[in-house]
């Protein structure tokens, strides 16, 4: 394979002198002479490669994979060049190890498989992620998305060890998911498209996370804020703190008022700055103490009223 050049579309590079047709299985020779570089958008079924010297290179084209990657001995796909896209469009569940992806990075990726895709290592998507159908199962890994997320009928499957990092400044939506850590950097501005639960740490280094008409549940450690914000002002937005241990909210965490706020964990929450709840404050934790929620309160209009009196009247 590749005896003449690296061009996928050159017949002489293939055994038998025939360029593979759409949705064909392809295999690298044991000792190919060149990379296999896409000349145009290509759709393939199974891809087999058992050597690491030469790769399948997307070259700014779209590679659709409908079958299985049978990669071993360090074999890889290089899908990092500008405008490259890898589409997983199988009819059965698909998966791969990111060791078979150069730099653990796709330029763009689409999942269009109702049976889903399992990510078996950390993965970075430099530009767009399209969730056409089926779920991306993140597992105990970190999915970094530096571009737009387009959501049709797809979804995320997370878990207590799953992490997502949002970088870049493109618009993105987050489908319903349970996560360990969620991190926003580089002016990212994702909006929830379903209920999201963060059991580890929510970190807002930059950008704004918008709850929209959904529920954000934080049940781990104290949120970390550098210059990012949390927007929970939508008329149907809810923020739930279900933490078992005490947490402190960083000052300026919210961009404005919180529509609905629930404390359901035994640990309690200390506010780092003024908080405004526009609709419902639900203190659902059993026997909350007068220090479970520590807002900053102006007592100017309540002469002679002690802090503990006012908090006890809330409870």
C-alpha positions as CSV (number, residue, x, y, z in Angstrom):
1,X,0.0,0.0,0.0
2,X,1.2,3.5,-0.8
3,X,3.9,2.3,-3.2
4,X,3.5,5.3,-5.6
5,X,2.4,8.1,-3.3
6,X,0.3,9.0,-0.2
7,X,-2.8,9.7,-2.3
8,X,-5.9,7.6,-1.3
9,X,-7.4,8.2,-4.8
10,X,-4.4,6.7,-6.8
11,X,-5.2,3.2,-7.9
12,X,-1.6,2.1,-7.9
13,X,-1.3,2.7,-4.2
14,X,-3.8,-0.2,-3.5
15,X,-3.4,-3.9,-3.8
16,X,-5.1,-5.0,-7.0
17,X,-4.9,-1.5,-8.5
18,X,-8.4,-0.5,-7.5
19,X,-9.3,2.5,-5.3
20,X,-11.7,1.3,-2.5
21,X,-15.3,2.1,-3.1
22,X,-17.6,3.9,-0.6
23,X,-18.1,2.0,2.7
24,X,-15.4,-0.5,1.9
25,X,-13.1,-2.2,4.5
26,X,-9.5,-1.1,4.1
27,X,-6.2,-2.5,5.6
28,X,-2.7,-1.1,5.7
29,X,0.0,-3.3,4.6
30,X,2.4,-4.7,7.2
31,X,5.1,-2.3,5.9
32,X,3.5,0.5,3.8
33,X,5.6,3.0,2.0
34,X,3.6,6.2,2.8
35,X,0.8,7.7,4.8
36,X,-2.7,7.2,3.4
37,X,-4.0,10.8,2.8
38,X,-7.6,11.5,1.9
39,X,-8.1,13.1,-1.5
40,X,-11.8,13.8,-0.9
41,X,-14.5,13.1,1.6
42,X,-14.5,9.3,2.1
43,X,-16.8,6.8,3.9
44,X,-15.3,3.6,5.1
45,X,-16.4,0.5,7.1
46,X,-13.7,-1.3,9.1
47,X,-10.1,0.1,9.1
48,X,-7.2,-2.1,10.0
49,X,-3.7,-0.9,10.7
50,X,-1.1,-2.8,12.8
51,X,1.9,-0.5,12.4
52,X,2.8,3.0,13.6
53,X,5.1,4.4,10.9
54,X,2.4,5.5,8.5
55,X,-1.1,6.9,9.3
56,X,-4.5,7.5,7.8
57,X,-4.5,11.3,7.4
58,X,-7.8,13.2,6.9
59,X,-6.1,16.2,5.2
60,X,-8.9,18.7,5.7
61,X,-11.6,16.2,4.5
62,X,-14.4,14.3,6.1
63,X,-13.8,10.7,7.1
64,X,-16.9,8.7,7.9
65,X,-16.4,5.5,9.9
66,X,-19.2,3.0,9.8
67,X,-17.4,0.1,11.2
68,X,-14.6,-0.7,13.6
69,X,-11.0,0.6,14.0
70,X,-8.8,-2.4,14.3
71,X,-5.7,-0.5,15.3
72,X,-2.7,-2.0,17.1
73,X,1.0,-1.4,17.7
74,X,0.6,2.4,17.8
75,X,-1.4,2.8,14.6
76,X,-3.2,6.2,14.4
77,X,-5.5,8.5,12.5
78,X,-4.3,12.1,12.0
79,X,-7.4,14.3,12.0
80,X,-5.9,17.5,13.3
81,X,-5.6,19.6,10.1
82,X,-8.0,22.5,9.5
83,X,-11.5,21.6,8.2
84,X,-11.0,17.9,9.0
85,X,-14.0,16.0,10.4
86,X,-14.5,12.5,11.6
87,X,-18.0,11.1,11.6
88,X,-18.9,8.0,13.5
89,X,-22.0,6.6,11.7
90,X,-22.1,2.9,12.5
91,X,-25.2,0.7,12.9
92,X,-23.9,-0.9,16.1
93,X,-22.1,0.7,19.1
94,X,-18.7,2.1,18.3
95,X,-15.7,2.9,20.4
96,X,-12.0,3.5,20.1
97,X,-8.9,4.3,22.2
98,X,-7.6,7.8,21.8
99,X,-4.2,6.3,21.6
100,X,-5.2,5.7,18.0
101,X,-5.9,9.4,17.5
102,X,-2.9,11.7,16.9
103,X,-2.6,14.1,19.8
104,X,-5.8,12.8,21.3
105,X,-7.4,15.5,19.1
106,X,-10.0,15.7,16.4
107,X,-10.5,19.0,14.5
108,X,-14.2,18.3,14.3
109,X,-16.3,15.3,15.2
110,X,-19.9,14.1,14.5
111,X,-21.6,11.3,16.3
112,X,-24.5,9.9,14.1
113,X,-25.0,6.5,15.6
114,X,-28.1,5.7,17.6
115,X,-26.2,3.0,19.5
116,X,-23.6,5.6,20.6
117,X,-19.8,6.1,20.8
118,X,-17.6,5.2,23.7
119,X,-14.5,7.3,24.4
120,X,-11.8,5.3,26.0
121,X,-9.3,8.0,26.8
122,X,-9.2,11.8,27.1
123,X,-10.2,13.6,23.9
124,X,-9.9,17.2,22.6
125,X,-12.2,18.5,19.9
126,X,-10.6,21.7,18.5
127,X,-13.6,23.0,16.6
128,X,-17.2,21.7,16.2
129,X,-18.9,18.7,17.9
130,X,-22.1,17.6,16.3
131,X,-24.4,15.3,18.3
132,X,-26.7,14.1,15.6
133,X,-27.9,10.9,17.2
134,X,-26.8,8.5,19.9
135,X,-24.7,9.2,23.1
136,X,-21.0,9.9,23.6
137,X,-20.1,7.9,26.6
138,X,-17.3,9.9,28.3
139,X,-16.4,7.3,31.0
140,X,-13.6,8.1,33.4
141,X,-12.0,10.6,31.0
142,X,-11.9,14.3,30.1
143,X,-13.7,15.6,27.0
144,X,-12.3,19.1,26.0
145,X,-14.4,21.1,23.5
146,X,-12.9,24.2,22.1
147,X,-15.6,25.0,19.6
148,X,-19.3,24.9,19.0
149,X,-21.6,22.0,20.0
150,X,-24.5,21.3,17.7
151,X,-27.3,19.3,19.3
152,X,-29.9,17.4,17.3
153,X,-30.9,14.0,18.8
154,X,-27.5,13.2,20.4
155,X,-26.5,13.3,24.0
156,X,-23.7,12.8,26.6
157,X,-23.4,9.8,29.0
158,X,-21.3,10.9,31.9
159,X,-20.7,9.6,35.4
160,X,-19.0,10.3,38.7
161,X,-15.6,10.2,37.0
162,X,-16.5,12.1,33.8
163,X,-15.1,15.6,33.1
164,X,-15.8,18.3,30.5
165,X,-13.7,21.3,29.7
166,X,-15.1,24.1,27.5
167,X,-12.6,26.4,25.8
168,X,-12.9,28.9,23.0
169,X,-15.7,31.4,22.6
170,X,-18.1,29.6,20.2
171,X,-21.7,29.0,21.2
172,X,-22.3,25.6,22.8
173,X,-25.2,23.7,24.4
174,X,-24.7,21.0,27.1
175,X,-27.2,18.2,27.0
176,X,-28.3,16.6,30.3
177,X,-25.3,14.9,31.9
178,X,-23.8,13.9,35.2
179,X,-20.2,14.9,35.7
180,X,-17.4,14.9,38.1
181,X,-15.8,18.2,37.1
182,X,-17.0,21.0,34.7
183,X,-14.5,23.7,33.7
184,X,-15.1,26.9,31.6
185,X,-12.1,28.7,30.1
186,X,-11.3,31.3,27.4
187,X,-14.7,33.1,27.4
188,X,-16.7,29.9,26.8
189,X,-20.4,30.5,26.9
190,X,-22.3,27.2,27.0
191,X,-26.0,27.0,27.8
192,X,-27.6,24.0,29.4
193,X,-30.0,22.0,27.2
194,X,-30.9,19.6,30.0
195,X,-30.3,19.1,33.7
196,X,-26.6,18.9,34.6
197,X,-25.1,17.6,37.8
198,X,-21.6,18.4,39.0
199,X,-20.4,16.1,41.7
200,X,-16.8,17.3,41.9
201,X,-15.8,21.0,41.1
202,X,-17.4,23.6,38.9
203,X,-14.6,25.9,37.8
204,X,-15.4,29.2,36.0
205,X,-12.0,30.5,34.9
206,X,-13.7,32.7,32.2
207,X,-17.0,32.9,30.3
208,X,-20.5,32.4,31.5
209,X,-22.4,29.2,32.1
210,X,-26.1,29.8,31.5
211,X,-28.6,27.5,33.2
212,X,-31.5,28.4,31.0
213,X,-34.8,26.6,31.7
214,X,-33.0,23.7,33.5
215,X,-31.5,22.6,36.8
216,X,-27.8,22.8,37.7
217,X,-27.0,20.6,40.7
218,X,-23.7,21.2,42.5
219,X,-22.9,18.5,45.1
220,X,-19.2,18.4,45.5
221,X,-16.7,21.0,46.6
222,X,-16.9,24.8,46.5
223,X,-17.2,26.3,43.0
224,X,-14.0,28.0,41.8
225,X,-14.2,31.3,40.1
226,X,-11.5,33.5,38.4
227,X,-13.5,35.8,36.1
228,X,-16.3,33.5,35.0
229,X,-20.0,33.7,35.9
230,X,-23.1,31.6,36.5
231,X,-26.3,32.9,34.9
232,X,-29.4,31.4,36.6
233,X,-31.9,34.2,36.0
234,X,-34.1,32.4,33.5
235,X,-37.7,32.2,34.8
236,X,-37.4,28.4,34.9
237,X,-33.8,28.1,36.1
238,X,-33.0,26.2,39.3
239,X,-29.7,25.9,41.2
240,X,-29.5,23.0,43.7
241,X,-26.7,22.6,46.2
242,X,-26.6,19.0,47.4
243,X,-23.2,19.1,49.0
244,X,-22.5,16.8,52.0
245,X,-19.7,19.0,53.3
246,X,-19.7,22.8,53.8
247,X,-18.9,24.9,50.8
248,X,-18.3,28.6,50.2
249,X,-19.5,30.4,47.1
250,X,-16.9,32.8,45.5
251,X,-17.9,36.4,45.4
252,X,-19.6,37.5,42.2
253,X,-20.5,34.0,41.2
254,X,-23.9,34.9,39.7
255,X,-24.5,37.5,37.0
256,X,-27.8,38.5,38.6
257,X,-30.6,37.0,40.6
258,X,-31.1,33.2,41.0
259,X,-34.6,32.2,39.9
260,X,-34.9,29.1,42.2
261,X,-32.4,28.1,44.8
262,X,-32.4,24.8,46.7
263,X,-30.2,23.7,49.6
264,X,-30.6,19.9,49.8
265,X,-27.3,18.9,51.2
266,X,-26.3,18.6,54.9
267,X,-23.1,20.6,54.4
268,X,-24.6,24.1,54.0
269,X,-23.6,27.0,51.8
270,X,-21.8,30.2,52.8
271,X,-22.3,33.1,50.3
272,X,-19.3,35.1,49.4
273,X,-21.4,38.1,48.3
274,X,-25.0,39.3,48.1
275,X,-27.5,36.8,46.6
276,X,-30.9,37.5,45.2
277,X,-33.4,34.7,44.8
278,X,-36.2,35.8,42.4
279,X,-38.7,33.1,43.2
280,X,-38.3,30.2,45.6
281,X,-35.7,29.5,48.3
282,X,-36.1,25.9,49.2
283,X,-34.2,24.8,52.3
284,X,-34.8,21.1,51.9
285,X,-31.9,19.8,54.0
286,X,-33.1,18.2,57.3
287,X,-32.9,20.5,60.3
288,X,-30.8,23.3,58.7
289,X,-28.9,25.4,61.1
290,X,-28.8,29.2,61.2
291,X,-25.4,29.1,59.5
292,X,-26.4,26.8,56.6
293,X,-26.9,29.8,54.3
294,X,-24.9,32.8,55.2
295,X,-26.0,35.8,53.0
296,X,-24.9,39.3,53.4
297,X,-27.9,41.2,54.8
298,X,-28.5,45.0,55.2
299,X,-30.3,45.5,58.5
300,X,-30.8,49.2,58.1
301,X,-34.6,48.8,57.9
302,X,-34.6,46.3,60.8
303,X,-33.2,48.3,63.9
304,X,-32.6,46.0,66.9
305,X,-32.9,42.8,64.9
306,X,-30.0,40.4,65.3
307,X,-28.5,38.3,62.5
308,X,-29.6,35.1,64.1
309,X,-33.1,36.4,64.7
310,X,-33.5,37.1,61.0
311,X,-32.0,33.8,59.8
312,X,-34.2,31.9,62.3
313,X,-37.3,33.7,60.9
314,X,-36.3,32.4,57.4
315,X,-36.1,28.8,58.7
